Amino acid sequence: MAGFRIQKIELDYPISDEEIVRLTETELKHNGKIRLVLMDAISSLPGVCFPWERICDLCREYNVFSLVDGAHAVTQIPVNISQSRPDFFVSNLHKWSYVPRGCAVLYARREFQQQLHSIPIGHGYLSTTQDSVLSPLSTYSEGQWVAEHEWTGTIDWSSYLSSIAAFHFIQDCGGADRIREYCHSLAVEGGRLAADILGTKVLEMDGVEYTANMVNVKLPLQAPDEKLDKEGNLLITQREALLDALFAQDCIPLPFTMTRAGKTEWWCRLSAQIYLDLDDFRKGALALKEVCKELQAKFSKELCRETSN
């Protein structure tokens, strides 16, 4: 986008929260042009907890905006906006709050709300730069910003309406804390079991808690060397074959590649939920082991062919 430049901070896992904070502060200190820091609350791939509250503190210290991508956050971890004080926070409720897809959460500090507009533009829209024709729907007891985002035309309201029932369901299950306790314990124990079955390891680091309800386990599958697979075609083929084989076994973990110490590796994110138990992790790991064994035999020929070429 014209006028914007993205400055990435590369994180080579395993990495400590202190190192993430240090890298971020170093960038903020030496780059006075930074205006906004985009961060995860829980990153997706790998699925690990991120020190977002500490980074929000840094953003306030260096007078830059903080935008938190909390897609995996709500219900999986406690979220206290008043305490963490981000400038912007976005999430959804279908991942961990038992709400159908399409129900999202948007928070913005009040002084910034008039700078954010919904897509598509609806009856509640009022321009901040020119005169507008006032609609009866532009006013609302909770404020114009709520009116603009609440009514945007022909949308399916069912996911929004179901959110109240979903949070009642969470309470009926003993509350979010009890759900987190069960799912975290299952993720930790299930990750260790899967790693034992696969003969690999869990992504972990002493003194750091990466795991909330998701755990990352290395797969016994060799990824192609980036120097030999410069276009990434073999890696794409490998990924498609891996997903197809898992779908065929009705096994839906989330395999992904991660670069560590300059080497591409295959890992898998396994998620714990209240409707799963340790036997589900066992079945999933056995399916992964079988699929990886078949694909390793298949792609070892391709890897040898790439090497010889």
Number of C-alpha atoms within 10 A of each C-alpha: 5 4 4 6 9 9 10 10 10 8 13 13 15 13 14 20 19 12 11 20 16 13 15 17 17 11 15 20 11 9 11 10 9 17 13 14 19 15 18 20 23 25 17 14 15 22 22 24 22 18 18 24 19 14 24 23 15 19 22 14 11 15 13 18 17 24 21 23 19 21 21 25 24 20 19 22 18 11 14 10 13 7 8 14 16 23 21 19 22 18 19 21 23 19 16 16 19 16 22 17 13 14 18 14 12 11 15 17 12 10 8 10 14 14 10 12 17 14 9 11 14 19 18 23 24 22 11 11 6 6 8 10 9 12 11 9 14 19 18 13 7 8 10 18 21 15 20 24 19 13 18 16 10 7 8 10 10 13 17 16 13 15 18 12 13 18 17 12 15 18 14 10 13 10 14 20 16 14 18 20 13 16 24 21 15 24 24 18 14 27 29 19 20 28 19 15 15 21 12 15 19 19 20 18 12 8 8 13 13 24 20 23 26 26 27 29 26 23 25 21 22 16 22 25 17 14 10 15 15 11 10 14 11 20 19 11 11 20 18 12 14 18 17 14 19 21 12 9 13 11 17 16 18 17 22 16 18 19 12 12 8 9 12 16 18 18 23 22 21 22 23 24 17 12 7 12 15 16 11 14 23 17 13 20 26 15 20 27 19 14 20 20 14 14 19 18 11 12 19 15 11 14 19 11 11 15 13 8 7
